[in-house]
Amino acid sequence: MLDTLAESLKDVFKKITKSSSIDKDTVEELVRDIQRALLKADVKVQIALDVSRRVKERALNEKPPPGMSIQNFILKIVYEELASMLGKPKDIRLSPQKIMLVGLYGHGKTTTAGKLARFFQRKGLSVYLVACDTHRPGAVEQLEQIGDQLSIPVFSLKGENDPVKIVGNYLKRDISKYVSIFDTSGRHSLNEDLIEEMKKLKELINPDEIFLIVDATIGQQAEKQAMAFKEAIGITGVIITKLDGSAKGGGALSAVAATGAPVVFIGVGEHLDDLEYFDPKRFIARILGLGDMKALMEISKELNMDEEETEKTVEKMMSGKINLKDMYDIWEQISRPGILQKLFNSLPMMNIPGSDKINKDFMDQSVEKIRKYRIILDSMTNEELENPDIIKGSRISRIARGAGVSEEEVRILLKDFNNMVKMMKGMKGNRKMIKMLRKQMGKELNEDDIGSGNDGNN
């Protein structure tokens, strides 16, 4: 996500880490690089200037704590100021509640209702979707299809065009055990008709949360939209959609944060699982290549993997001490849609050669490769899986025949495996620095994924 910003900021980090000393000229150059990176990501000019100014002031006036190099201290300052630009995370209750979704046409409100339902479903909560968008043709049917996909009930009244009556009928039910998500109508603009409808629904629902859905492609215009909805009905948070494919994502994120309305979730793909809780500090850590161990733990839970075992596997991967048997087990787990992308987003990738080329096309190709590679690995003996170096000549021929592939494809697998081991070993040089940075940056990179505003089941 935000590939352009991530690439630019990683280049800034590389410059700092490679600098033999940090003087005023180096800081000036760093500030210009940060400004360019932010402006390229569509961040508002004033916000970019404010961030770079604070970085400059702190870099020139503050002293690093004992034991920390000036380079790592500068990195820490950049990290803190970028995270501060995006505001503070919002606590999400993990308990029954009423959530009202609002927004304009074309921003992905109904799809986001399904993604949000999936988020709470995965947390073990019962969810009910309420179809009260009677204005857009097909909205009710779309929500019902999403409900079927997730095996989540959808409340609707066929033939009823008054959303107030639909909501009124739903509220007569016993909904005390549900997270009720109300998909309301939108318009092409925030006109009086829409404002009046939202106010009526808000009064009737008495929601615990009112989330505005905003498309990342509108960039800096997200500020006006968030402010308008905030003034009209008092939104409690914003969900930004389509962040994975928008060059204006930085503009949308920073613009919304400037309104004081917290970004709560971000949409990072087309699947119903592609909704992430937004924590600015973890988000910035990831795009800077510092990794996100909390996200790795979440992935392990999603795959029903043991947390302690996952930590050992990650440590083994980062040390480069893996064999084909290890890779088979890993590939079997990560071949599910979206998992591979989440994994790479979460690993510490700063200064890893080739990491800037990891994009959606690369991921799609990798998933297909993994499928074929698992077939090839099935044709290997345990001895070969544990000792890949012995796979030569006649062994390659036998493996190819057993898998129904060419000998060249077996050689490509071995070459890709060796390249992967080299890449993992490349992380080894970063681990000490990354661990120190993470420690110095504070415990926030390992805090619970959705804060403390819940019922204790986090």
Rosetta blueprint (number, residue, H / E / L):
1 M L
2 L L
3 D H
4 T H
5 L H
6 A H
7 E H
8 S H
9 L H
10 K H
11 D H
12 V H
13 F H
14 K H
15 K H
16 I H
17 T H
18 K H
19 S L
20 S L
21 S L
22 I L
23 D L
24 K H
25 D H
26 T H
27 V H
28 E H
29 E H
30 L H
31 V H
32 R H
33 D H
34 I H
35 Q H
36 R H
37 A H
38 L H
39 L H
40 K H
41 A L
42 D L
43 V L
44 K L
45 V H
46 Q H
47 I H
48 A H
49 L H
50 D H
51 V H
52 S H
53 R H
54 R H
55 V H
56 K H
57 E H
58 R H
59 A H
60 L H
61 N H
62 E L
63 K L
64 P L
65 P L
66 P L
67 G L
68 M L
69 S L
70 I H
71 Q H
72 N H
73 F H
74 I H
75 L H
76 K H
77 I H
78 V H
79 Y H
80 E H
81 E H
82 L H
83 A H
84 S H
85 M H
86 L L
87 G L
88 K L
89 P L
90 K L
91 D L
92 I L
93 R L
94 L L
95 S L
96 P L
97 Q E
98 K E
99 I E
100 M E
101 L E
102 V E
103 G L
104 L L
105 Y L
106 G L
107 H L
108 G L
109 K H
110 T H
111 T H
112 T H
113 A H
114 G H
115 K H
116 L H
117 A H
118 R H
119 F H
120 F H
121 Q H
122 R H
123 K L
124 G L
125 L L
126 S E
127 V E
128 Y E
129 L E
130 V E
131 A E
132 C E
133 D L
134 T L
135 H L
136 R L
137 P L
138 G L
139 A H
140 V H
141 E H
142 Q H
143 L H
144 E H
145 Q H
146 I H
147 G H
148 D H
149 Q H
150 L H
151 S L
152 I L
153 P L
154 V E
155 F E
156 S L
157 L L
158 K L
159 G L
160 E L
161 N L
162 D L
163 P H
164 V H
165 K H
166 I H
167 V H
168 G H
169 N H
170 Y H
171 L H
172 K L
173 R L
174 D L
175 I L
176 S L
177 K L
178 Y E
179 V E
180 S E
181 I E
182 F E
183 D E
184 T E
185 S L
186 G L
187 R L
188 H L
189 S L
190 L L
191 N L
192 E H
193 D H
194 L H
195 I H
196 E H
197 E H
198 M H
199 K H
200 K H
201 L H
202 K H
203 E H
204 L H
205 I H
206 N L
207 P L
208 D L
209 E E
210 I E
211 F E
212 L E
213 I E
214 V E
215 D E
216 A H
217 T H
218 I H
219 G H
220 Q H
221 Q H
222 A H
223 E H
224 K H
225 Q H
226 A H
227 M H
228 A H
229 F H
230 K H
231 E H
232 A H
233 I H
234 G L
235 I L
236 T L
237 G E
238 V E
239 I E
240 I E
241 T E
242 K L
243 L H
244 D H
245 G H
246 S L
247 A L
248 K L
249 G H
250 G H
251 G H
252 A H
253 L H
254 S H
255 A H
256 V H
257 A H
258 A H
259 T L
260 G L
261 A L
262 P L
263 V E
264 V E
265 F E
266 I E
267 G E
268 V L
269 G L
270 E L
271 H L
272 L L
273 D L
274 D L
275 L E
276 E E
277 Y E
278 F L
279 D L
280 P H
281 K H
282 R H
283 F H
284 I H
285 A H
286 R H
287 I H
288 L L
289 G L
290 L L
291 G L
292 D L
293 M H
294 K H
295 A H
296 L H
297 M H
298 E H
299 I H
300 S H
301 K H
302 E H
303 L L
304 N L
305 M L
306 D L
307 E H
308 E H
309 E H
310 T H
311 E H
312 K H
313 T H
314 V H
315 E H
316 K H
317 M H
318 M H
319 S H
320 G L
321 K L
322 I L
323 N L
324 L H
325 K H
326 D H
327 M H
328 Y H
329 D H
330 I H
331 W H
332 E H
333 Q H
334 I H
335 S L
336 R L
337 P L
338 G L
339 I H
340 L H
341 Q H
342 K H
343 L H
344 F H
345 N H
346 S H
347 L L
348 P L
349 M L
350 M L
351 N L
352 I L
353 P L
354 G L
355 S H
356 D H
357 K H
358 I L
359 N L
360 K H
361 D H
362 F H
363 M H
364 D H
365 Q H
366 S H
367 V H
368 E H
369 K H
370 I H
371 R H
372 K H
373 Y H
374 R H
375 I H
376 I H
377 L H
378 D H
379 S L
380 M L
381 T L
382 N H
383 E H
384 E H
385 L H
386 E H
387 N L
388 P H
389 D H
390 I H
391 I L
392 K L
393 G H
394 S H
395 R H
396 I H
397 S H
398 R H
399 I H
400 A H
401 R H
402 G H
403 A H
404 G L
405 V L
406 S L
407 E H
408 E H
409 E H
410 V H
411 R H
412 I H
413 L H
414 L H
415 K H
416 D H
417 F H
418 N H
419 N H
420 M H
421 V H
422 K H
423 M H
424 M H
425 K H
426 G H
427 M H
428 K H
429 G H
430 N H
431 R H
432 K H
433 M H
434 I H
435 K H
436 M H
437 L H
438 R H
439 K H
440 Q H
441 M L
442 G L
443 K H
444 E H
445 L H
446 N H
447 E L
448 D L
449 D L
450 I L
451 G L
452 S L
453 G L
454 N L
455 D L
456 G L
457 N L
458 N L
